[in-house]
Amino acid sequence: MNFTPATIKTIAFDADDTLWVNESYFQDVEQQFNALLAKYVSADVLADRLYAVERTNLALYGYGIKGFMLSMIETALEVTQGLISTKDIQQIINLGKVMLRQPIELLPDVRHVLDSLDEDYTLMLITKGDLLDQETKIARSGMGDFFTHVEIISEKNPKDYQQVLDRHHIDPSTFVMIGNSMRSDVLPLLEIGAYAIHIPFKHTWVHEQVQDDGFTHPKFMKLARIAQVLEHFDTPIRKS
């Protein structure tokens, strides 16, 4: 990655699966969903149908737990041909409510990294999903005060990122995004001339998966864990 700490003025972080656990909860609930519908359909077929419904519904519901819950209900009605009981529908709703109340589990070293960078860089949080859900997660995480700017957007694409940077008068050449998704946190940033650091999480939703083996770019770096970020910002400049 071709930058020095003096190049970067603003460091942005993704939230879900970069700062705290998220996808693991979706996978746990999907396993319970599979068990609930096991008498109707196999787990593999159900997974394919659920993803197809989720993908179709993204334009209506966006990303997040509420859309996932509605997609599970729609999928259940489809694969059971309407035979699923109201009791089981209620169970699906309850699974979604449990997810919405899930305690925030910070990933290792997150607080230390943010605390170390906070004095010398402008920190930003950029996440996508349901506004209320993301706002409450940020509040419950206790990390909100580290960020000068918090952006909750509907989609992460080059146009939306450019609008965020323009809104805050940020030159892409002085900006780096750190996140767990190549599709959402890396490729769009490289397209607009910014820097990007990929820190994979152990679980990745199929919608976010892209083939990145051997991927190289002069403004791209892949790290194994968030603590390694500090190794590349060890001689920072002060915020201007």
Secondary structure, DSSP 8 states (H G I E B T S, - for coil): ----TTT--EEEE--BTTTB--HHHHHHHHHHHHHHTTTTS-HHHHHHHHHHHHHHHHHHH-SSHHHHHHHHHHHHHHHTTT---HHHHHHHHHHHHHHHT----B-TTHHHHHHHHHTTSEEEEEEES-HHHHHHHHHHHT-GGG-SEEEEES--SHHHHHHHHHHTT--GGGEEEEES-IIIIIHHHHHTT-EEEE---S---GGG----TT---TTEEE-SSGGGGGGG-SS-----
